[in-house]
Amino acid sequence: MEEIDIGVSSIAVPLFNTRGELKGTLSIAASAAVVNNHFKNILTDLKQARNIIEYNRLGS
């Protein structure tokens, strides 16, 4: 939360392949107020997007 720029926060989730190897991250940056007010919803959406990406793209 506001670690690099004042007023900007981000949330990230890891992306793994089927072997459990880290292949990247999926993140969003937004105003700190938006992130703070909608943290649970943003995190849920990121996790859903991650699940789709892992299922469709990171099989190997």
C-alpha positions, 0 to 999 in steps of 0.5 A: 500500500503506497510503497512506491508512490503516494496515493497509488496501491497495487495487488498481485497474485502469482501465476503457476504452471501445472508443475507448480513453477512460478511463471509470473504475476498478475497485478493491478495498480489503482488509487489507494482509495479505490484499492482500500475500499474494494480490496476484497473484490479486486483480489477476488477478480484477480484470483478468478483471472489467474485461474482462467490464465493458469487453466488455459495458458500455463499447462507446461 
